[in-house]
Amino acid sequence: MRINFETERLIIRPFGPEDAEEVFRWCGDPAVNTYMIYPLYHRVEDVRAWLESRDADDPDNYDEGIVLKSTGELIGSGGMHYVPERNAWEIGYNIRADQWGNGYTGEYLTALLEEIRKVRPVEAIDGIFAAENRKSRRVMEKLGMVWVRDTSFDRLDGSETFAAKYYRKNLPQPAELCGVCERIEQTRRGENPYFVKELETGYVVLGDYQRFEGYTLLLCKEHATELNQLAPDFRAAFLRDMAVTAEAVQNAFRPDKMNYELLGAGKGRHMHWHLFPRRQGDTPRPGPVWQVEDLHDDRWLPSAEKLEELKAALKKELDLLY
């Protein structure tokens, strides 16, 4: 499918047989081809024949040229194609070797995803790369993609098989499908009265119902349903932020014990932490908070004055720790 857009440094446009000589600069470069699925091209004529054979109108395949604004040069190509059996869009890209290390791939893919989501639903993006291809691994991790499993792939001509890594990122869906995404957007607009503090990986908010005084949530900034879907560094920081938030709740409200729950809500299943300050005898019998029938009774909605008091107490402790 044809698509045109620009980023800060790049122009994305369709490319075709007329670009064969420029495309050959990476399709015919052994350095670029080292881990690619396609075989190395040795003649411009073969590149031109390939470009002529492409179906540029396939609605499930976006494959475009990457032009450097500052020079007008075609420096690479890339795109995404839909894989129905995985209900995901798989990314691919080539950049001329003399343009490596400038961040063009990440800039392009981030913008491409935004453009495609304007016209097509995208629930996840996938990437499969040779295990030894550290550059592609860095690109995908910077996009927030995480390891799913080890796999392999063959060159199109069958000449070589690569041990490979399969990475994925699940994407937030429209706010109406995810209550947590909606609450985060409300917080970013300054319209969430329960908001306490923004941390690196999430937003600390008080629970709407304060049956357990000091009940707090940490909403993950990434729309993910499982911890293993987060990039390793982000996951470690998210767990750290949870521990810091729990310590602040404990210091502010002095419970006998803290309860920790990582849950997902609604159709979006966007994970978030529930942190409950517990006290001896606060439930009819020993056990989790969910046994309490009136957990979401309106009488546990704090008054505006009480809400500000609770928020101030928690924020004070968070500011000391974070």
Long-range contacts (C-beta under 8 A, 24 or more apart in sequence): 1-56, 1-57, 1-58, 1-59, 1-60, 1-61, 1-62, 2-56, 2-57, 2-64, 3-62, 3-64, 3-112, 3-115, 3-116, 4-64, 5-111, 5-112, 5-115, 6-69, 7-107, 7-108, 7-111, 8-107, 9-68, 9-69, 9-70, 9-104, 9-107, 10-66, 10-67, 10-68, 10-69, 10-104, 10-107, 10-108, 10-111, 11-66, 11-67, 11-68, 11-69, 12-64, 12-65, 12-66, 12-67, 12-108, 12-111, 12-112, 13-64, 13-65, 13-67, 14-56, 14-64, 14-65, 15-51, 15-64, 15-65, 15-74, 15-77, 16-51, 16-52, 16-54, 16-56, 17-48, 17-51, 17-52, 19-51, 19-65, 19-74, 20-44, 20-45, 20-47, 20-48, 20-51, 22-73, 22-74, 23-47, 23-51, 23-74, 23-77, 25-96, 26-76, 26-77, 26-94, 26-95, 26-96, 26-97, 27-94, 29-96, 29-97, 31-97, 32-94, 32-95, 32-96, 32-97, 34-133, 35-129, 35-130, 35-132, 35-133, 35-136, 35-162, 36-94, 36-155, 37-153, 37-154, 37-155, 37-156, 38-155, 38-156, 39-155, 39-156, 39-157, 39-159, 62-112, 62-116, 63-92, 64-112, 66-95, 66-104, 66-108, 68-99, 68-104, 75-99, 75-104, 76-104, 76-105, 76-108, 78-105, 78-108, 78-109, 78-112, 79-112, 80-112, 80-113, 80-116, 80-125, 82-120, 83-126, 86-124, 86-126, 87-123, 87-124, 88-123, 88-124, 88-125, 88-126, 88-168, 89-116, 89-122, 89-124, 89-125, 89-126, 90-125, 90-126, 90-127, 90-128, 91-125, 91-126, 91-127, 91-140, 93-139, 100-135, 105-139, 106-139, 106-142, 106-143, 109-139, 109-143, 110-143, 113-171, 117-171, 121-173, 122-171, 123-170, 123-171, 123-173, 124-168, 124-169, 124-170, 124-171, 125-168, 125-169, 125-171, 126-166, 126-167, 126-168, 127-166, 127-167, 127-168, 128-153, 128-164, 128-165, 128-166, 128-167, 129-164, 129-165, 129-167, 130-162, 130-163, 130-164, 130-165, 131-162, 131-163, 131-164, 131-165, 132-162, 132-163, 137-165, 137-167, 140-167, 141-167, 141-231, 141-232, 143-169, 144-169, 144-222, 144-230, 144-231, 144-234, 145-169, 145-231, 146-228, 146-229, 146-230, 146-231, 146-232, 168-229, 169-229, 170-223, 170-224, 170-225, 170-229, 171-223, 172-223, 172-268, 172-270, 173-223, 173-267, 173-268, 177-266, 177-267, 177-268, 178-223, 178-265, 178-266, 178-267, 178-268, 178-270, 179-265, 179-266, 179-268, 179-270, 180-219, 180-220, 180-223, 180-265, 180-266, 180-268, 180-270, 180-272, 181-223, 181-268, 181-270, 183-219, 184-219, 184-221, 187-219, 193-304, 193-307, 194-307, 194-311, 195-311, 196-311, 196-314, 196-315, 196-318, 197-314, 197-315, 197-318, 197-319, 197-322, 199-241, 199-244, 199-245, 199-322, 200-237, 200-241, 201-234, 201-237, 201-238, 201-241, 202-238, 202-241, 202-272, 202-273, 204-245, 204-248, 204-314, 204-318, 206-302, 206-307, 206-310, 206-311, 206-314, 207-274, 208-301, 209-295, 209-296, 209-297, 209-300, 209-301, 210-300, 210-301, 210-302, 210-306, 210-310, 211-289, 211-292, 211-294, 211-295, 211-296, 211-297, 211-300, 212-276, 212-277, 212-278, 212-279, 212-282, 212-289, 213-253, 213-277, 213-310, 214-249, 214-252, 214-253, 214-255, 214-277, 214-310, 214-313, 214-314, 215-274, 215-275, 215-276, 215-277, 216-245, 216-249, 216-274, 216-275, 216-314, 217-272, 217-273, 217-274, 217-275, 218-242, 218-245, 218-272, 218-273, 218-275, 219-270, 219-272, 220-270, 220-271, 220-272, 223-268, 223-270, 224-270, 224-271, 225-264, 225-269, 225-270, 225-271, 226-271, 227-262, 227-271, 242-273, 242-275, 244-318, 244-321, 244-322, 245-273, 245-275, 245-318, 246-275, 247-317, 247-321, 248-314, 248-317, 248-318, 248-320, 248-321, 248-322, 249-275, 249-277, 249-314, 249-317, 250-277, 251-317, 251-320, 252-313, 252-314, 252-316, 252-317, 253-277, 253-313, 253-314, 255-279, 256-280, 259-288, 259-289
